[in-house]
Amino acid sequence: MSDLATLLDERAVRFEARAAGRDKAIVLAGEALVAAGAVDPGYVDTMLERERSVPTYIGEGVAIPHGTLAGKELVHRDALSFVRFPDGVDWGGQPATIAIGIAAKGDGHVELLARIAELLLDPGTAAALREVTNLEDLRALLAEEDEE
């Protein structure tokens, strides 16, 4: 599988987003994947459906919204979106600063989820992700995981 940094198309990155709540934040993360050409627009609906069945907030201010198995047919290629909410978003009672949207063909989402979770085990990296404001630094943070 590609390294995390290469899965991040610049069209799928938002550093200064605002959302009125979790569902709006998920839509923004999904629309970023659509903008990058990674998924069909219908994939966003499967991301909202996933959230209703299994919350995607994983801690450290980060949520990793992704679609359901039924949404796999709407994925063109594995990709990530990165949406930063400087003011935070209420994610089912948890404060989220970042939504990392995931699109993956086959079972690729499982590996992506694990790799992102691994990144967040380092409190310094998690803090840096919450504060990052440019694409070069974001890619460097994601590339750090792949070097380990």
C-alpha positions in Angstrom: 0.0 0.0 0.0 1.1 3.5 -0.7 2.5 5.6 2.1 0.0 7.9 3.8 1.5 11.1 2.4 1.0 10.0 -1.2 -2.7 9.2 -0.5 -3.3 12.8 0.3 -4.2 14.9 -2.8 -3.9 18.6 -2.2 -7.5 19.0 -3.4 -8.6 17.0 -0.4 -7.0 19.2 2.3 -8.7 22.0 4.2 -6.8 23.7 7.1 -9.4 26.3 8.1 -12.8 24.6 8.0 -15.9 25.3 10.1 -18.8 22.9 10.8 -21.9 23.2 12.9 -21.6 19.6 14.1 -20.3 16.1 13.4 -22.5 15.4 10.3 -21.5 18.7 8.6 -17.8 17.8 9.4 -18.3 14.4 7.8 -19.8 16.0 4.7 -16.8 18.3 4.4 -14.4 15.4 4.7 -16.3 13.4 2.1 -16.6 16.3 -0.3 -12.9 16.7 -0.1 -12.5 13.1 -1.3 -14.9 13.9 -4.1 -13.0 17.0 -5.0 -9.8 14.9 -5.3 -11.6 12.5 -7.7 -11.2 9.6 -5.3 -14.9 8.8 -4.8 -18.3 9.4 -6.3 -20.5 11.9 -4.5 -22.7 9.1 -3.1 -19.8 7.9 -1.0 -20.5 10.9 1.4 -23.8 9.3 2.2 -22.2 6.0 3.2 -19.8 8.0 5.4 -22.8 9.4 7.3 -24.3 6.0 7.4 -21.1 4.5 8.9 -21.1 7.2 11.6 -24.7 6.3 12.7 -23.7 2.7 13.2 -20.1 3.0 14.4 -18.7 6.4 15.7 -15.4 7.3 14.1 -14.0 9.5 16.8 -10.7 7.9 17.9 -9.3 10.3 20.4 -6.7 13.0 20.5 -9.2 15.4 18.8 -9.2 13.2 15.7 -12.1 11.4 13.8 -11.6 9.1 10.9 -14.8 9.1 8.9 -15.1 6.5 6.2 -17.8 4.8 4.2 -19.7 1.5 4.7 -18.9 -1.7 2.8 -21.7 -0.8 0.4 -19.8 2.3 -0.4 -16.8 0.4 -1.7 -18.2 0.4 -5.3 -18.1 4.3 -5.2 -14.3 4.4 -4.5 -12.1 5.0 -7.5 -8.8 4.8 -5.6 -7.4 4.7 -2.1 -7.2 8.3 -0.7 -7.3 10.4 2.4 -8.8 13.8 3.1 -7.6 16.1 5.9 -10.0 18.6 7.3 -8.9 20.8 10.2 -11.4 22.6 12.4 -9.5 25.2 14.4 -12.6 26.0 16.5 -13.3 22.3 17.0 -16.5 20.3 16.3 -18.7 18.4 18.8 -18.2 14.8 17.6 -20.8 12.9 19.6 -19.8 14.6 22.8 -16.1 14.7 22.0 -14.2 17.7 20.8 -12.7 17.0 17.3 -10.2 19.3 15.7 -9.4 17.0 12.7 -11.4 14.7 10.4 -9.2 12.4 8.3 -11.6 11.0 5.6 -10.7 7.6 4.3 -11.6 6.0 1.0 -10.2 2.6 0.2 -10.9 -0.2 -2.2 -11.3 -3.8 -0.9 -10.1 -4.1 2.7 -7.6 -1.3 2.4 -9.5 0.8 5.0 -8.5 -1.5 7.8 -4.8 -1.0 7.2 -5.3 2.8 6.8 -7.2 3.0 10.1 -4.4 1.1 11.8 -1.7 3.3 10.3 -3.5 6.5 11.3 -4.1 5.2 14.8 -0.4 4.3 15.1 0.4 7.9 14.2 -1.8 9.2 17.0 0.0 7.0 19.6 2.7 9.6 19.7 1.3 12.6 21.6 3.8 14.9 19.8 2.6 13.8 16.4 -1.0 14.0 17.4 -0.5 17.6 18.7 1.4 18.5 15.5 -1.5 17.2 13.3 -4.0 19.3 15.3 -1.9 22.4 14.7 -0.6 21.9 11.1 -1.5 24.6 8.7 0.3 23.8 5.4 0.5 20.8 3.0 4.3 20.4 3.2 4.3 20.0 7.0 1.2 17.7 6.8 2.8 15.4 4.3 6.0 15.3 6.4 4.0 14.3 9.5 2.2 11.5 7.6 5.5 10.3 6.0 7.0 10.0 9.5 4.7 7.0 10.2 5.9 5.3 7.1 9.6 5.6 8.0 9.1 3.6 11.3 
